[in-house]
Amino acid sequence: MNAVTSLFKRGSRAKFEKIITPHLEPMYRVAFRYTKNASDAEDLVQEFVLSLYQKKIDLFEIKELRPWLMRGLYNKFVDNFRQSKRDPLHQHDELELTAVADIRQGPMNELSREELQKQLLLALQQVNEDQRILLMLHDVEGYTLTELTEILDVPIGTLKSRLHRGRAQLRRILNREPFAPDLRVV
């Protein structure tokens, strides 16, 4: 992330840096959820921020900047994914998701908690990509459905049904009862 901010530390770029810097960490977390890989997430954020700067978009004029940035980041992810599919030399490796979702504190011992986290991460990899991204943005990152309609450019009814189906699929994969307290992701 320091590489991105260092590009904007000179002269007139300070204004851009001031606006974008508070959003870099949330963009990185979301990019990591999309790409499932730290270096790919950094690349995605860097490419997106550089494209914003090159286009000289006036970020002060945007009413809701964070959802707008997340929408642009999502679009960049989709564009990169589509481009990689067209590239015959690109090999699609199955990368392990290394981020660990926070799970509410409870009476479980640490070993059980780690096992549950592993099971949850493996289950998330088996969920449909649209549902996985929605689950991560809503349940882990805390975006509201209203914000996600803007970020993902999907109607709220569709988001609600995807969220419901995604959670139901996770429960089936994990063989859990609905609303099990040890399954809730923060």
C-alpha positions as a Markdown table, in Angstrom:
| # | Residue | x | y | z |
|---|---|---|---|---|
| 1 | Met | 0.0 | 0.0 | 0.0 |
| 2 | Asn | 2.9 | 2.4 | 0.6 |
| 3 | Ala | 3.8 | 2.1 | -3.0 |
| 4 | Val | 0.4 | 3.5 | -4.0 |
| 5 | Thr | 0.5 | 6.4 | -1.6 |
| 6 | Ser | 4.1 | 7.3 | -2.4 |
| 7 | Leu | 3.0 | 7.9 | -6.0 |
| 8 | Phe | 0.8 | 10.7 | -4.9 |
| 9 | Lys | 3.0 | 12.6 | -2.4 |
| 10 | Arg | 4.2 | 15.3 | -4.7 |
| 11 | Gly | 2.7 | 18.8 | -5.3 |
| 12 | Ser | -0.8 | 18.8 | -6.7 |
| 13 | Arg | -1.1 | 15.1 | -6.1 |
| 14 | Ala | -1.5 | 15.8 | -2.3 |
| 15 | Lys | -5.2 | 16.6 | -2.8 |
| 16 | Phe | -5.8 | 13.2 | -4.5 |
| 17 | Glu | -3.8 | 11.4 | -1.8 |
| 18 | Lys | -5.8 | 13.1 | 1.0 |
| 19 | Ile | -9.0 | 11.9 | -0.5 |
| 20 | Ile | -8.0 | 8.4 | -1.4 |
| 21 | Thr | -5.7 | 7.3 | 1.5 |
| 22 | Pro | -8.5 | 6.7 | 4.1 |
| 23 | His | -10.1 | 4.3 | 1.6 |
| 24 | Leu | -7.0 | 2.2 | 0.7 |
| 25 | Glu | -7.3 | -0.3 | 3.5 |
| 26 | Pro | -11.0 | -1.0 | 3.0 |
| 27 | Met | -10.3 | -1.3 | -0.8 |
| 28 | Tyr | -7.5 | -3.7 | -0.1 |
| 29 | Arg | -9.6 | -5.9 | 2.2 |
| 30 | Val | -12.4 | -6.1 | -0.4 |
| 31 | Ala | -9.9 | -6.7 | -3.2 |
| 32 | Phe | -8.5 | -9.6 | -1.1 |
| 33 | Arg | -11.9 | -11.1 | -0.8 |
| 34 | Tyr | -12.3 | -10.9 | -4.6 |
| 35 | Thr | -8.9 | -12.2 | -5.5 |
| 36 | Lys | -8.2 | -14.6 | -2.6 |
| 37 | Asn | -4.5 | -13.6 | -2.8 |
| 38 | Ala | -2.6 | -10.7 | -1.1 |
| 39 | Ser | -0.4 | -9.8 | -4.1 |
| 40 | Asp | -3.3 | -9.9 | -6.5 |
| 41 | Ala | -5.3 | -7.7 | -4.2 |
| 42 | Glu | -2.5 | -5.2 | -4.0 |
| 43 | Asp | -2.2 | -5.2 | -7.8 |
| 44 | Leu | -5.9 | -4.7 | -8.2 |
| 45 | Val | -6.0 | -1.7 | -5.8 |
| 46 | Gln | -2.9 | -0.2 | -7.3 |
| 47 | Glu | -4.3 | -0.5 | -10.9 |
| 48 | Phe | -7.6 | 0.9 | -9.8 |
| 49 | Val | -6.1 | 3.9 | -8.0 |
| 50 | Leu | -3.7 | 4.6 | -10.8 |
| 51 | Ser | -6.6 | 4.6 | -13.3 |
| 52 | Leu | -8.5 | 7.0 | -11.1 |
| 53 | Tyr | -5.6 | 9.4 | -11.0 |
| 54 | Gln | -4.9 | 9.1 | -14.7 |
| 55 | Lys | -8.5 | 10.0 | -15.6 |
| 56 | Lys | -8.3 | 13.1 | -13.3 |
| 57 | Ile | -11.7 | 12.3 | -11.8 |
| 58 | Asp | -12.7 | 14.9 | -9.3 |
| 59 | Leu | -13.4 | 12.7 | -6.3 |
| 60 | Phe | -14.8 | 15.7 | -4.3 |
| 61 | Glu | -17.8 | 15.8 | -6.6 |
| 62 | Ile | -18.9 | 12.3 | -5.7 |
| 63 | Lys | -21.6 | 12.2 | -3.0 |
| 64 | Glu | -21.0 | 8.7 | -1.6 |
| 65 | Leu | -17.3 | 8.1 | -2.3 |
| 66 | Arg | -16.8 | 4.8 | -0.5 |
| 67 | Pro | -19.5 | 2.9 | -2.3 |
| 68 | Trp | -18.5 | 4.6 | -5.6 |
| 69 | Leu | -14.9 | 3.4 | -5.1 |
| 70 | Met | -16.0 | -0.1 | -4.2 |
| 71 | Arg | -18.1 | -0.2 | -7.3 |
| 72 | Gly | -15.1 | 0.9 | -9.4 |
| 73 | Leu | -12.9 | -1.7 | -7.7 |
| 74 | Tyr | -15.4 | -4.4 | -8.4 |
| 75 | Asn | -15.6 | -3.4 | -12.1 |
| 76 | Lys | -11.8 | -3.5 | -12.3 |
| 77 | Phe | -11.8 | -6.9 | -10.8 |
| 78 | Val | -14.4 | -8.2 | -13.3 |
| 79 | Asp | -12.5 | -6.6 | -16.2 |
| 80 | Asn | -9.2 | -8.2 | -15.1 |
| 81 | Phe | -11.0 | -11.5 | -14.7 |
| 82 | Arg | -12.5 | -11.4 | -18.1 |
| 83 | Gln | -9.2 | -10.3 | -19.6 |
| 84 | Ser | -7.4 | -13.2 | -17.9 |
| 85 | Lys | -10.0 | -15.7 | -19.3 |
| 86 | Arg | -9.2 | -14.5 | -22.8 |
| 87 | Asp | -5.4 | -14.8 | -22.3 |
| 88 | Pro | -4.4 | -18.3 | -23.5 |
| 89 | Leu | -1.1 | -18.2 | -21.6 |
| 90 | His | -2.8 | -17.4 | -18.3 |
| 91 | Gln | -3.1 | -20.4 | -16.1 |
| 92 | His | -5.9 | -20.4 | -13.5 |
| 93 | Asp | -4.4 | -21.8 | -10.3 |
| 94 | Glu | -6.6 | -22.6 | -7.4 |
| 95 | Leu | -5.3 | -20.4 | -4.6 |
| 96 | Glu | -6.1 | -21.0 | -1.0 |
| 97 | Leu | -8.0 | -18.3 | 0.8 |
| 98 | Thr | -5.6 | -17.2 | 3.6 |
| 99 | Ala | -7.8 | -14.6 | 5.2 |
| 100 | Val | -9.5 | -15.8 | 8.4 |
| 101 | Ala | -13.0 | -14.5 | 9.1 |
| 102 | Asp | -13.4 | -13.1 | 12.6 |
| 103 | Ile | -15.8 | -15.3 | 14.7 |
| 104 | Arg | -17.5 | -14.0 | 17.8 |
| 105 | Gln | -15.9 | -14.9 | 21.1 |
| 106 | Gly | -17.5 | -17.8 | 22.9 |
| 107 | Pro | -16.8 | -20.7 | 25.2 |
| 108 | Met | -15.0 | -22.6 | 22.4 |
| 109 | Asn | -11.4 | -23.4 | 22.9 |
| 110 | Glu | -8.9 | -22.0 | 20.4 |
| 111 | Leu | -8.4 | -25.3 | 18.5 |
| 112 | Ser | -12.1 | -25.7 | 17.9 |
| 113 | Arg | -12.3 | -22.0 | 16.7 |
| 114 | Glu | -9.4 | -22.5 | 14.3 |
| 115 | Glu | -11.1 | -25.7 | 12.9 |
| 116 | Leu | -14.4 | -23.9 | 12.5 |
| 117 | Gln | -12.6 | -21.0 | 10.6 |
| 118 | Lys | -10.9 | -23.6 | 8.3 |
| 119 | Gln | -14.3 | -25.2 | 7.6 |
| 120 | Leu | -15.9 | -21.9 | 7.0 |
| 121 | Leu | -13.2 | -20.8 | 4.6 |
| 122 | Leu | -13.4 | -24.1 | 2.7 |
| 123 | Ala | -17.2 | -23.8 | 2.5 |
| 124 | Leu | -17.0 | -20.3 | 1.2 |
| 125 | Gln | -14.8 | -21.5 | -1.7 |
| 126 | Gln | -17.6 | -23.9 | -2.7 |
| 127 | Val | -20.3 | -21.2 | -2.8 |
| 128 | Asn | -21.2 | -19.5 | -6.1 |
| 129 | Glu | -18.8 | -16.6 | -6.8 |
| 130 | Asp | -21.6 | -13.9 | -6.8 |
| 131 | Gln | -22.9 | -15.3 | -3.5 |
| 132 | Arg | -19.4 | -15.6 | -2.0 |
| 133 | Ile | -18.6 | -11.9 | -2.9 |
| 134 | Leu | -21.9 | -10.8 | -1.5 |
| 135 | Leu | -21.4 | -12.8 | 1.8 |
| 136 | Met | -17.9 | -11.4 | 2.2 |
| 137 | Leu | -19.0 | -7.8 | 1.6 |
| 138 | His | -22.1 | -7.9 | 3.7 |
| 139 | Asp | -21.4 | -10.3 | 6.5 |
| 140 | Val | -17.6 | -9.8 | 6.9 |
| 141 | Glu | -17.0 | -6.2 | 5.7 |
| 142 | Gly | -20.3 | -4.9 | 7.0 |
| 143 | Tyr | -21.7 | -3.1 | 3.9 |
| 144 | Thr | -25.4 | -2.5 | 3.9 |
| 145 | Leu | -27.6 | -3.9 | 1.2 |
| 146 | Thr | -28.3 | -0.3 | 0.0 |
| 147 | Glu | -24.5 | 0.3 | -0.4 |
| 148 | Leu | -24.1 | -3.0 | -2.1 |
| 149 | Thr | -26.8 | -2.2 | -4.7 |
| 150 | Glu | -24.6 | 0.7 | -5.8 |
| 151 | Ile | -21.3 | -1.2 | -5.5 |
| 152 | Leu | -22.4 | -4.4 | -7.4 |
| 153 | Asp | -25.1 | -2.6 | -9.5 |
| 154 | Val | -27.6 | -5.3 | -8.6 |
| 155 | Pro | -31.2 | -4.7 | -7.5 |
| 156 | Ile | -31.8 | -5.0 | -3.7 |
| 157 | Gly | -34.3 | -7.9 | -4.2 |
| 158 | Thr | -31.7 | -9.9 | -6.1 |
| 159 | Leu | -29.1 | -9.2 | -3.4 |
| 160 | Lys | -31.5 | -10.4 | -0.7 |
| 161 | Ser | -32.2 | -13.6 | -2.5 |
| 162 | Arg | -28.5 | -14.2 | -3.2 |
| 163 | Leu | -27.6 | -13.5 | 0.4 |
| 164 | His | -30.3 | -15.9 | 1.6 |
| 165 | Arg | -29.3 | -18.6 | -0.9 |
| 166 | Gly | -25.6 | -18.2 | -0.1 |
| 167 | Arg | -26.2 | -18.5 | 3.6 |
| 168 | Ala | -28.4 | -21.5 | 3.1 |
| 169 | Gln | -25.7 | -23.1 | 0.9 |
| 170 | Leu | -23.1 | -22.5 | 3.6 |
| 171 | Arg | -25.3 | -24.1 | 6.2 |
| 172 | Arg | -25.8 | -27.2 | 4.0 |
| 173 | Ile | -22.1 | -27.4 | 3.3 |
| 174 | Leu | -21.3 | -27.1 | 7.0 |
| 175 | Asn | -24.2 | -29.2 | 8.1 |
| 176 | Arg | -25.3 | -26.5 | 10.6 |
| 177 | Glu | -28.7 | -25.5 | 11.8 |
| 178 | Pro | -29.9 | -22.0 | 10.7 |
| 179 | Phe | -28.6 | -19.1 | 12.9 |
| 180 | Ala | -26.2 | -21.3 | 14.8 |
| 181 | Pro | -24.3 | -18.8 | 17.1 |
| 182 | Asp | -20.9 | -20.3 | 16.3 |
| 183 | Leu | -21.4 | -19.8 | 12.6 |
| 184 | Arg | -22.0 | -16.1 | 12.5 |
| 185 | Val | -19.3 | -14.1 | 10.8 |
| 186 | Val | -18.5 | -10.6 | 12.0 |
